[in-house]
Amino acid sequence: MTRYLLDTDTFSHYLRSKPNVLHAVARHVTEGLAITVVTREEQWFGWAAVIAKARHPEQVAAAYDRLSDTLNELRDWPVVGFSTAAVHRYAALKKQKLNVGANDLKIAAIAIESGAVVVTHNVRDFRRIPGVTTSEWFEAPNES
């Protein structure tokens, strides 16, 4: 059974109910869907930044409502941690200077070490990382 790890961008599309992503998640629901702890971290810090920028009471309330919705949804998703092996893999990937962001390298390291496929809309960057298998569910709903 293939395990799929949704990266932060794909998970965000899922949260926004993007049809192609929702259909793909439904098609793969029995195949071990998960997110990484990095995606949880990025979701948390993303909403914290939105809350910090909110200037009016309505904006603050709306941002906290969206954070609550996100946290409730996150409870339903298995989370793959950043194991010691993945930390070492990340360090090795970072040394290769692949011109890929740190969090994407962390997600890739977790995927490699857990034998999972990274589901990403950012295929271009993830394909620069040796050993990563990717799948893109946003653009092409009929792909695996």
DSSP file (Angstrom, degrees, kcal/mol; ACC not computed):
  #  RESIDUE AA STRUCTURE BP1 BP2  ACC     N-H-->O    O-->H-N    N-H-->O    O-->H-N    TCO  KAPPA ALPHA  PHI   PSI    X-CA   Y-CA   Z-CA
    1    1 A M              0   0    0      0, 0.0     2,-0.3     0, 0.0    30,-0.1   0.000 360.0 360.0 360.0 131.4    0.0    0.0    0.0
    2    2 A T        -     0   0    0    114,-0.0     2,-0.5     1,-0.0   114,-0.1  -0.617 360.0-145.9 -79.7 135.7    1.3    3.4   -1.0
    3    3 A R        -     0   0    0    112,-0.5   114,-2.8    -2,-0.3     2,-0.5  -0.901  11.4-155.1-102.8 132.6    1.4    6.0    1.7
    4    4 A Y  E     -ab  33 117A   0     28,-1.5    30,-2.0    -2,-0.5     2,-0.6  -0.924   5.3-162.3-111.3 128.8    0.7    9.6    0.6
    5    5 A L  E     -ab  34 118A   0    112,-3.2   114,-3.0    -2,-0.5     2,-0.4  -0.943  14.6-144.4-108.6 113.9    2.0   12.6    2.5
    6    6 A L  E     -ab  35 119A   0     28,-2.6    30,-0.5    -2,-0.6   114,-0.2  -0.642  16.4-138.0 -76.3 126.5    0.2   15.8    1.6
    7    7 A D     >  -     0   0    0    112,-2.8     4,-2.7    -2,-0.4     5,-0.2  -0.245  32.2 -93.8 -75.2 175.9    2.6   18.8    1.7
    8    8 A T  H  > S+     0   0    0      1,-0.2     4,-2.4     2,-0.2     5,-0.2   0.878 123.8  51.4 -63.1 -40.7    1.4   22.0    3.2
    9    9 A D  H  > S+     0   0    0      2,-0.2     4,-2.0     1,-0.2    -1,-0.2   0.932 113.3  44.4 -63.1 -46.1    0.3   23.6    0.0
   10   10 A T  H  > S+     0   0    0    109,-0.3     4,-2.3     2,-0.2    -2,-0.2   0.908 112.6  51.8 -65.8 -41.6   -1.8   20.5   -1.0
   11   11 A F  H  X S+     0   0    0     -4,-2.7     4,-2.6     1,-0.2    -1,-0.2   0.892 108.3  52.1 -62.2 -38.4   -3.2   20.3    2.6
   12   12 A S  H  X S+     0   0    0     -4,-2.4     4,-1.7    -5,-0.2    -1,-0.2   0.896 108.1  50.9 -63.4 -40.2   -4.2   24.0    2.3
   13   13 A H  H  <>S+     0   0    0     -4,-2.0     5,-2.5     2,-0.2    -2,-0.2   0.888 109.6  51.5 -62.9 -38.4   -6.0   23.3   -0.9
   14   14 A Y  H ><5S+     0   0    0     -4,-2.3     3,-1.9     1,-0.2    -2,-0.2   0.937 108.5  50.3 -62.1 -46.8   -7.8   20.4    0.8
   15   15 A L  H 3<5S+     0   0    0     -4,-2.6    -1,-0.2     1,-0.3    -2,-0.2   0.826 108.5  52.8 -61.6 -31.3   -8.9   22.8    3.6
   16   16 A R  T 3<5S-     0   0    0     -4,-1.7    -1,-0.3    -5,-0.2    -2,-0.2   0.335 115.7-118.9 -86.7   7.9  -10.1   25.3    1.1
   17   17 A S  T < 5 -     0   0    0     -3,-1.9    -3,-0.2     1,-0.2    -2,-0.1   0.854  40.7-176.7  59.0  40.0  -12.2   22.4   -0.5
   18   18 A K     >< -     0   0    0     -5,-2.5     4,-2.6     1,-0.1     3,-0.4  -0.576  25.7-134.5 -67.4 123.9  -10.5   22.6   -3.9
   19   19 A P  H  > S+     0   0    0      0, 0.0     4,-2.7     0, 0.0     5,-0.2   0.851  98.8  51.0 -54.8 -45.0  -12.5   20.0   -6.0
   20   20 A N  H  > S+     0   0    0      1,-0.2     4,-2.1     2,-0.2     5,-0.1   0.907 114.4  44.4 -61.6 -40.4   -9.5   18.3   -7.6
   21   21 A V  H  > S+     0   0    0     -3,-0.4     4,-2.8     2,-0.2     5,-0.2   0.918 112.4  51.6 -70.4 -43.0   -7.8   17.8   -4.2
   22   22 A L  H  X S+     0   0    0     -4,-2.6     4,-2.3     1,-0.2    -2,-0.2   0.916 111.6  47.8 -59.3 -43.1  -11.0   16.7   -2.5
   23   23 A H  H  X S+     0   0    0     -4,-2.7     4,-2.2    -5,-0.2    -1,-0.2   0.914 112.5  48.7 -64.3 -42.6  -11.7   14.1   -5.3
   24   24 A A  H  X S+     0   0    0     -4,-2.1     4,-1.7    -5,-0.2    -2,-0.2   0.910 110.4  50.7 -65.6 -41.5   -8.1   12.8   -5.1
   25   25 A V  H  X S+     0   0    0     -4,-2.8     4,-0.6     1,-0.2    -1,-0.2   0.928 110.7  49.9 -60.3 -44.4   -8.2   12.5   -1.3
   26   26 A A  H >< S+     0   0    0     -4,-2.3     3,-0.7     1,-0.2     4,-0.2   0.892 110.4  50.3 -61.8 -39.3  -11.5   10.6   -1.6
   27   27 A R  H 3< S+     0   0    0     -4,-2.2     3,-0.3     1,-0.2    -1,-0.2   0.816 119.7  36.2 -66.8 -30.2   -9.9    8.2   -4.2
   28   28 A H  H >< S+     0   0    0     -4,-1.7     3,-2.5    -3,-0.2    -1,-0.2   0.281  79.6 113.4-107.6   9.4   -6.9    7.6   -2.0
   29   29 A V  G X< S+     0   0    0     -3,-0.7     3,-0.5    -4,-0.6     4,-0.4   0.772  80.0  49.0 -58.6 -28.3   -8.5    7.5    1.5
   30   30 A T  G 3  S+     0   0    0     -3,-0.3    -1,-0.3    -4,-0.2    -2,-0.1   0.414  97.0  75.7 -89.5   3.6   -7.8    3.8    2.0
   31   31 A E  G <  S-     0   0    0     -3,-2.5    -1,-0.2   -30,-0.1   -27,-0.2   0.207 115.8 -85.2-104.4  15.9   -4.2    4.2    1.0
   32   32 A G    <   -     0   0    0     -3,-0.5   -28,-1.5   -29,-0.2     2,-0.3   0.972  51.7-168.7  85.1  58.6   -2.6    5.8    4.0
   33   33 A L  E     +a    4   0A   0     -4,-0.4     2,-0.3   -30,-0.2   -28,-0.2  -0.608  20.5 149.0 -79.1 140.2   -3.1    9.5    3.8
   34   34 A A  E     -a    5   0A   0    -30,-2.0   -28,-2.6    -2,-0.3     2,-0.3  -0.958  35.0-136.2-157.0 171.2   -1.1   11.6    6.2
   35   35 A I  E     -ac   6  79A   0     43,-2.4    45,-2.7    -2,-0.3     2,-0.2  -0.828  28.2-112.7-124.5 169.7    0.6   14.9    6.7
   36   36 A T  E  >  - c   0  80A   0    -30,-0.5     4,-1.7    -2,-0.3     3,-0.4  -0.627  25.0-112.7 -99.5 163.4    3.9   15.7    8.3
   37   37 A V  H  > S+     0   0    0     43,-2.1     4,-2.4     1,-0.2     5,-0.1   0.774 118.5  63.4 -61.9 -25.8    4.6   17.5   11.6
   38   38 A V  H  > S+     0   0    0     42,-0.3     4,-2.8     2,-0.2    -1,-0.2   0.896 100.3  50.6 -66.2 -40.0    6.2   20.1    9.3
   39   39 A T  H  > S+     0   0    0     -3,-0.4     4,-2.6     2,-0.2    -2,-0.2   0.912 109.6  50.6 -64.1 -41.9    2.8   20.8    7.7
   40   40 A R  H  X S+     0   0    0     -4,-1.7     4,-2.5     2,-0.2    -2,-0.2   0.938 111.7  48.4 -58.6 -45.4    1.2   21.1   11.2
   41   41 A E  H  X S+     0   0    0     -4,-2.4     4,-2.7     1,-0.2     5,-0.3   0.924 111.7  48.5 -61.1 -45.8    3.9   23.6   12.1
   42   42 A E  H  X S+     0   0    0     -4,-2.8     4,-2.2     1,-0.2    -1,-0.2   0.885 110.9  50.7 -64.8 -38.1    3.5   25.6    8.9
   43   43 A Q  H  X S+     0   0    0     -4,-2.6     4,-2.3     2,-0.2     5,-0.2   0.946 112.2  47.6 -61.7 -47.6   -0.3   25.7    9.4
   44   44 A W  H  X S+     0   0    0     -4,-2.5     4,-2.3     1,-0.2    -2,-0.2   0.950 115.4  42.7 -59.0 -52.3    0.1   26.9   13.0
   45   45 A F  H  X S+     0   0    0     -4,-2.7     4,-2.0     1,-0.2    -1,-0.2   0.824 111.0  57.4 -68.4 -30.0    2.7   29.6   12.2
   46   46 A G  H  X S+     0   0    0     -4,-2.2     4,-1.9    -5,-0.3    -1,-0.2   0.940 110.9  41.7 -63.2 -46.8    0.7   30.7    9.1
   47   47 A W  H  X S+     0   0    0     -4,-2.3     4,-2.7     1,-0.2    -2,-0.2   0.863 110.8  57.0 -70.2 -34.0   -2.4   31.4   11.2
   48   48 A A  H  X S+     0   0    0     -4,-2.3     4,-2.3    -5,-0.2    -1,-0.2   0.896 107.8  48.9 -60.8 -38.8   -0.4   33.0   13.9
   49   49 A A  H  X S+     0   0    0     -4,-2.0     4,-1.7     2,-0.2    -2,-0.2   0.904 110.7  49.8 -67.4 -41.3    1.0   35.4   11.3
   50   50 A V  H  X S+     0   0    0     -4,-1.9     4,-1.1     1,-0.2    -2,-0.2   0.924 112.1  48.3 -62.3 -43.8   -2.6   36.2   10.0
   51   51 A I  H >< S+     0   0    0     -4,-2.7     3,-0.6     1,-0.2    -2,-0.2   0.912 109.5  52.5 -62.9 -42.5   -3.7   36.8   13.6
   52   52 A A  H 3< S+     0   0    0     -4,-2.3    -1,-0.2     1,-0.2    -2,-0.2   0.828 111.0  47.6 -63.7 -31.9   -0.8   39.1   14.3
   53   53 A K  H 3< S+     0   0    0     -4,-1.7    -1,-0.2    -5,-0.1    -2,-0.2   0.647  85.1 110.3 -84.0 -16.0   -1.6   41.2   11.2
   54   54 A A    <<  +     0   0    0     -4,-1.1    -3,-0.0    -3,-0.6    -4,-0.0  -0.393  39.5 176.1 -64.4 133.0   -5.3   41.5   12.0
   55   55 A R        +     0   0    0     -2,-0.1    -1,-0.2     1,-0.1    -4,-0.0   0.657  56.5  58.6-112.2 -23.3   -6.1   45.1   12.9
   56   56 A H  S >> S-     0   0    0      1,-0.1     4,-2.4     0, 0.0     3,-0.6  -0.837  83.7-117.4-113.8 149.0   -9.9   45.1   13.4
   57   57 A P  H 3> S+     0   0    0      0, 0.0     4,-2.8     0, 0.0     5,-0.2   0.849 115.9  53.1 -51.7 -38.8  -11.9   43.0   15.8
   58   58 A E  H 3> S+     0   0    0      2,-0.2     4,-2.4     1,-0.2     5,-0.2   0.893 109.8  48.3 -64.9 -39.1  -13.8   41.3   12.9
   59   59 A Q  H <> S+     0   0    0     -3,-0.6     4,-2.4     2,-0.2    -1,-0.2   0.907 112.4  48.5 -66.8 -42.2  -10.4   40.4   11.3
   60   60 A V  H  X S+     0   0    0     -4,-2.4     4,-2.5     2,-0.2     5,-0.2   0.950 113.3  46.9 -62.3 -48.8   -9.1   39.0   14.6
   61   61 A A  H  X S+     0   0    0     -4,-2.8     4,-2.3    -5,-0.2    -2,-0.2   0.913 113.1  48.9 -60.9 -43.4  -12.3   37.0   15.2
   62   62 A A  H  X S+     0   0    0     -4,-2.4     4,-2.3     2,-0.2    -1,-0.2   0.901 111.0  50.3 -64.3 -40.5  -12.3   35.6   11.6
   63   63 A A  H  X S+     0   0    0     -4,-2.4     4,-2.3     1,-0.2    -2,-0.2   0.916 111.6  47.3 -65.0 -42.7   -8.7   34.6   11.8
   64   64 A Y  H  X S+     0   0    0     -4,-2.5     4,-2.6     2,-0.2    -1,-0.2   0.872 110.0  53.8 -66.5 -35.9   -9.2   32.8   15.1
   65   65 A D  H  X S+     0   0    0     -4,-2.3     4,-2.5    -5,-0.2    -2,-0.2   0.926 110.3  46.5 -62.0 -44.1  -12.3   31.1   13.6
   66   66 A R  H  X S+     0   0    0     -4,-2.3     4,-2.5     2,-0.2    -2,-0.2   0.883 111.0  52.2 -67.1 -37.9  -10.2   29.8   10.7
   67   67 A L  H  X S+     0   0    0     -4,-2.3     4,-2.8     2,-0.2    -2,-0.2   0.931 109.9  49.4 -61.1 -44.8   -7.4   28.7   13.1
   68   68 A S  H  X S+     0   0    0     -4,-2.6     4,-2.4     1,-0.2    -2,-0.2   0.921 111.0  49.4 -60.2 -44.6  -10.1   26.8   15.1
   69   69 A D  H  X S+     0   0    0     -4,-2.5     4,-2.1     1,-0.2    -1,-0.2   0.917 112.3  48.3 -60.0 -43.3  -11.4   25.2   11.9
   70   70 A T  H  X S+     0   0    0     -4,-2.5     4,-2.7     2,-0.2    -2,-0.2   0.924 111.0  49.6 -64.4 -44.7   -7.9   24.2   10.9
   71   71 A L  H  X S+     0   0    0     -4,-2.8     4,-1.2     1,-0.2    -1,-0.2   0.887 110.4  51.2 -62.9 -38.7   -7.0   22.7   14.3
   72   72 A N  H  < S+     0   0    0     -4,-2.4     4,-0.4    -5,-0.2     3,-0.2   0.901 112.3  46.2 -64.6 -40.2  -10.2   20.7   14.2
   73   73 A E  H >< S+     0   0    0     -4,-2.1     3,-1.6     1,-0.2     4,-0.3   0.893 105.8  59.7 -68.2 -39.7   -9.4   19.3   10.8
   74   74 A L  H >< S+     0   0    0     -4,-2.7     3,-1.5     1,-0.3    -1,-0.2   0.805  93.0  67.7 -60.0 -29.0   -5.9   18.6   11.8
   75   75 A R  T 3< S+     0   0    0     -4,-1.2    -1,-0.3     1,-0.3    -2,-0.2   0.791  97.2  53.9 -60.6 -27.3   -7.1   16.2   14.5
   76   76 A D  T <  S+     0   0    0     -3,-1.6    -1,-0.3    -4,-0.4    -2,-0.2   0.481  94.8  83.3 -87.9  -2.7   -8.5   13.9   11.8
   77   77 A W  S <  S-     0   0    0     -3,-1.5   -43,-0.1    -4,-0.3     2,-0.1  -0.878  78.7-124.6-108.4 127.9   -5.2   13.5   10.0
   78   78 A P        -     0   0    0      0, 0.0   -43,-2.4     0, 0.0     2,-0.5  -0.412  28.2-144.0 -61.8 143.8   -2.4   11.1   10.9
   79   79 A V  E     -c   35   0A   0    -45,-0.2     2,-0.5    -2,-0.1   -43,-0.2  -0.955   4.6-150.2-118.4 127.6    0.9   13.0   11.4
   80   80 A V  E     -c   36   0A   0    -45,-2.7   -43,-2.1    -2,-0.5   -42,-0.3  -0.854  25.5-136.6 -95.6 125.6    4.3   11.6   10.5
   81   81 A G        -     0   0    0     -2,-0.5     2,-1.1   -45,-0.2    -1,-0.1  -0.102  19.1-102.2 -79.2 175.6    7.0   12.9   12.7
   82   82 A F        -     0   0    0    -46,-0.1    -1,-0.1     4,-0.1     5,-0.1  -0.750  50.1-164.1 -99.0  82.8   10.5   14.2   12.1
   83   83 A S     >  -     0   0    0     -2,-1.1     4,-2.5     1,-0.1     5,-0.2  -0.062  33.8-104.4 -66.5 166.9   12.5   11.1   13.1
   84   84 A T  H  > S+     0   0    0      1,-0.2     4,-2.3     2,-0.2     5,-0.2   0.902 124.6  52.3 -58.7 -41.3   16.2   11.1   13.9
   85   85 A A  H  > S+     0   0    0      1,-0.2     4,-2.4     2,-0.2    -1,-0.2   0.905 110.0  48.4 -62.1 -40.8   16.7    9.3   10.5
   86   86 A A  H  > S+     0   0    0      2,-0.2     4,-2.9     1,-0.2    -2,-0.2   0.872 108.6  53.8 -67.9 -36.2   14.7   12.1    8.8
   87   87 A V  H  X S+     0   0    0     -4,-2.5     4,-2.2     2,-0.2    -2,-0.2   0.921 111.1  46.1 -62.8 -42.9   16.7   14.8   10.6
   88   88 A H  H  X S+     0   0    0     -4,-2.3     4,-2.1     2,-0.2    -2,-0.2   0.908 112.8  50.0 -65.1 -41.4   19.9   13.2    9.3
   89   89 A R  H  X S+     0   0    0     -4,-2.4     4,-2.6     1,-0.2    -2,-0.2   0.917 109.6  51.9 -62.7 -43.2   18.5   12.9    5.8
   90   90 A Y  H  X S+     0   0    0     -4,-2.9     4,-2.8     1,-0.2    -2,-0.2   0.923 108.4  50.6 -58.2 -46.0   17.4   16.5    5.9
   91   91 A A  H  X S+     0   0    0     -4,-2.2     4,-1.7     1,-0.2    -1,-0.2   0.901 111.5  48.4 -60.4 -41.1   21.0   17.6    6.9
   92   92 A A  H  X S+     0   0    0     -4,-2.1     4,-0.7     2,-0.2    -1,-0.2   0.902 112.7  47.6 -66.8 -40.5   22.4   15.6    4.0
   93   93 A L  H >< S+     0   0    0     -4,-2.6     3,-0.9     1,-0.2     5,-0.4   0.895 108.6  54.9 -66.1 -39.7   19.9   17.1    1.6
   94   94 A K  H >< S+     0   0    0     -4,-2.8     3,-1.5     1,-0.3    -1,-0.2   0.877 102.1  57.5 -61.6 -38.4   20.6   20.6    2.9
   95   95 A K  H 3< S+     0   0    0     -4,-1.7    -1,-0.3     1,-0.3    -2,-0.2   0.736  95.5  66.1 -64.7 -21.8   24.3   20.1    2.2
   96   96 A Q  T << S-     0   0    0     -3,-0.9    -1,-0.3    -4,-0.7    -2,-0.2   0.574  97.6-138.7 -78.3  -8.2   23.5   19.4   -1.5
   97   97 A K    <   +     0   0    0     -3,-1.5    -3,-0.1    -4,-0.3    -2,-0.1   0.952  34.8 170.6  49.2  62.5   22.3   23.0   -2.0
   98   98 A L        -     0   0    0     -5,-0.4    -1,-0.1     2,-0.1     3,-0.1   0.393  48.1-117.0 -85.7   1.4   19.3   21.9   -4.1
   99   99 A N  S    S+     0   0    0      1,-0.3     2,-0.4    -5,-0.1    29,-0.1   0.927  73.4 129.8  58.7  46.9   17.7   25.4   -4.1
  100  100 A V        -     0   0    0     -6,-0.1    -1,-0.3    28,-0.1    -2,-0.1  -0.982  64.6 -99.3-129.8 140.8   14.7   24.1   -2.2
  101  101 A G     >  -     0   0    0     -2,-0.4     4,-2.3     1,-0.1     5,-0.2  -0.162  31.0-114.6 -61.1 153.6   13.2   25.6    0.9
  102  102 A A  H  > S+     0   0    0      1,-0.2     4,-2.3     2,-0.2     5,-0.1   0.888 113.9  49.5 -58.6 -44.4   14.0   24.2    4.3
  103  103 A N  H  > S+     0   0    0      1,-0.2     4,-2.5     2,-0.2    -1,-0.2   0.884 110.2  50.6 -67.9 -36.1   10.5   23.0    5.1
  104  104 A D  H  > S+     0   0    0      2,-0.2     4,-2.6     1,-0.2    -1,-0.2   0.894 110.0  51.2 -65.4 -38.0   10.2   21.3    1.7
  105  105 A L  H  X S+     0   0    0     -4,-2.3     4,-2.6     2,-0.2    -2,-0.2   0.895 109.9  50.0 -63.7 -38.8   13.5   19.6    2.4
  106  106 A K  H  X S+     0   0    0     -4,-2.3     4,-2.4     2,-0.2    -2,-0.2   0.934 111.4  47.5 -64.5 -45.6   12.2   18.4    5.8
  107  107 A I  H  X S+     0   0    0     -4,-2.5     4,-2.5     1,-0.2    -2,-0.2   0.914 112.9  49.8 -61.0 -42.4    9.0   17.1    4.2
  108  108 A A  H  X S+     0   0    0     -4,-2.6     4,-2.9     2,-0.2    -2,-0.2   0.914 109.4  50.8 -62.2 -43.4   11.0   15.3    1.6
  109  109 A A  H  X S+     0   0    0     -4,-2.6     4,-2.4     1,-0.2    -2,-0.2   0.907 111.0  48.7 -61.9 -41.9   13.3   13.8    4.2
  110  110 A I  H  X S+     0   0    0     -4,-2.4     4,-1.7     2,-0.2    -1,-0.2   0.924 112.7  48.5 -62.8 -44.4   10.3   12.5    6.2
  111  111 A A  H  X>S+     0   0    0     -4,-2.5     5,-2.5     2,-0.2     4,-0.8   0.922 111.9  48.3 -63.0 -45.0    8.8   11.0    3.0
  112  112 A I  H ><5S+     0   0    0     -4,-2.9     3,-0.9     1,-0.2    -1,-0.2   0.945 113.8  46.4 -60.6 -48.4   12.1    9.3    1.9
  113  113 A E  H 3<5S+     0   0    0     -4,-2.4    -1,-0.2     1,-0.2    -2,-0.2   0.769 118.1  42.2 -68.9 -25.3   12.6    7.8    5.4
  114  114 A S  H 3<5S-     0   0    0     -4,-1.7    -1,-0.2    -5,-0.2    -2,-0.2   0.424 109.4-119.7-100.7   1.4    9.0    6.6    5.7
  115  115 A G  T <<5 +     0   0    0     -3,-0.9  -112,-0.5    -4,-0.8     2,-0.2   0.836  64.4 143.9  67.7  33.4    8.8    5.4    2.1
  116  116 A A      < -     0   0    0     -5,-2.5    17,-0.5    -6,-0.2     2,-0.4  -0.635  52.6-118.8-106.8 162.3    5.9    7.8    1.2
  117  117 A V  E     -bd   4 133A   0   -114,-2.8  -112,-3.2    -2,-0.2     2,-0.6  -0.839  26.8-131.5 -95.2 132.5    4.9    9.7   -1.8
  118  118 A V  E     -bd   5 134A   0     15,-2.9    17,-2.1    -2,-0.4     2,-0.7  -0.769  12.9-151.1 -86.6 122.4    4.8   13.5   -1.4
  119  119 A V  E     +bd   6 135A   0   -114,-3.0  -112,-2.8    -2,-0.6  -109,-0.3  -0.855  36.2 154.0 -93.6 115.6    1.6   15.0   -2.7
  120  120 A T        -     0   0    0     15,-2.3     3,-0.2    -2,-0.7    18,-0.2  -0.985  55.1-151.3-146.7 149.6    2.5   18.5   -3.9
  121  121 A H  S    S+     0   0    0     -2,-0.3     2,-0.6     1,-0.2     3,-0.3   0.537  98.5  71.7 -88.2 -12.6    1.5   21.3   -6.2
  122  122 A N     >  +     0   0    0      1,-0.2     4,-1.9     2,-0.1     3,-0.5  -0.403  55.6 146.6-100.4  52.8    5.2   22.2   -6.1
  123  123 A V  H  >  +     0   0    0     -2,-0.6     4,-2.5    -3,-0.2    -1,-0.2   0.854  63.2  65.6 -59.8 -36.7    6.4   19.3   -8.2
  124  124 A R  H  4 S+     0   0    0     -3,-0.3     4,-0.4     1,-0.2    -1,-0.2   0.915 108.3  37.3 -55.1 -47.8    9.2   21.4   -9.7
  125  125 A D  H >4 S+     0   0    0     -3,-0.5     3,-1.5     1,-0.2     4,-0.3   0.931 115.8  51.8 -71.8 -45.2   11.0   21.9   -6.4
  126  126 A F  H >< S+     0   0    0     -4,-1.9     3,-1.4     1,-0.3     6,-0.2   0.822 102.1  61.0 -64.5 -29.3   10.4   18.4   -5.0
  127  127 A R  T 3< S+     0   0    0     -4,-2.5    -1,-0.3     1,-0.3    -2,-0.2   0.661  93.5  65.8 -72.3 -13.3   11.7   16.8   -8.2
  128  128 A R  T <  S+     0   0    0     -3,-1.5    -1,-0.3    -4,-0.4    -2,-0.2   0.641  85.5  87.7 -74.7 -14.3   15.1   18.4   -7.5
  129  129 A I  S X  S-     0   0    0     -3,-1.4     3,-1.6    -4,-0.3     2,-0.1  -0.770  83.4-126.6 -95.2 116.4   15.4   16.3   -4.4
  130  130 A P  T 3  S+     0   0    0      0, 0.0     3,-0.1     0, 0.0    -2,-0.1  -0.352  90.3  19.9 -63.7 135.2   17.0   12.9   -5.0
  131  131 A G  T 3  S+     0   0    0      1,-0.3     2,-0.4    -4,-0.1    -4,-0.1   0.386  91.4 125.0  92.8  -3.6   15.0   10.0   -3.7
  132  132 A V    <   -     0   0    0     -3,-1.6     2,-0.4    -6,-0.2    -1,-0.3  -0.749  44.3-157.6 -94.8 135.4   11.6   11.7   -3.5
  133  133 A T  E     -d  117   0A   0    -17,-0.5   -15,-2.9    -2,-0.4     2,-0.3  -0.929  18.6-166.4-105.9 134.6    8.5   10.4   -5.3
  134  134 A T  E     -d  118   0A   0     -2,-0.4     2,-0.3   -17,-0.2   -15,-0.2  -0.825  17.6-170.2-122.5 159.6    5.8   13.0   -6.0
  135  135 A S  E     -d  119   0A   0    -17,-2.1   -15,-2.3    -2,-0.3     2,-0.6  -0.980  14.2-147.9-143.2 142.5    2.2   13.1   -7.1
  136  136 A E        +     0   0    0     -2,-0.3     4,-0.4   -17,-0.2     7,-0.2  -0.948  22.0 167.3-118.1 114.0    0.3   16.2   -8.1
  137  137 A W        +     0   0    0     -2,-0.6  -113,-0.2     2,-0.1    -1,-0.1   0.480  65.7  67.1-104.9  -5.2   -3.4   16.2   -7.2
  138  138 A F  S    S+     0   0    0    -18,-0.2  -118,-0.2     1,-0.1  -117,-0.1   0.925 109.6  29.3 -83.4 -46.0   -4.3   19.8   -7.8
  139  139 A E  S    S+     0   0    0      1,-0.2    -2,-0.1  -119,-0.1    -1,-0.1   0.857 126.6  37.4 -82.7 -37.2   -3.9   20.1  -11.5
  140  140 A A    >   -     0   0    0     -4,-0.4     3,-1.6     1,-0.1    -1,-0.2  -0.823  58.9-177.3-125.4  92.0   -4.7   16.6  -12.7
  141  141 A P  T 3  S+     0   0    0      0, 0.0    -1,-0.1     0, 0.0    -2,-0.0   0.679  82.1  58.0 -66.0 -16.2   -7.5   14.9  -10.8
  142  142 A N  T 3  S+     0   0    0      2,-0.0     2,-0.1  -118,-0.0    -5,-0.1   0.528  86.3  95.3 -92.8  -4.4   -7.1   11.6  -12.7
  143  143 A E    <         0   0    0     -3,-1.6    -8,-0.0    -7,-0.2    -3,-0.0  -0.435 360.0 360.0 -80.7 160.6   -3.5   11.1  -11.8
  144  144 A S              0   0    0     -2,-0.1    -1,-0.1  -117,-0.0    -7,-0.1   0.483 360.0 360.0 -74.1 360.0   -2.5    8.9   -8.8
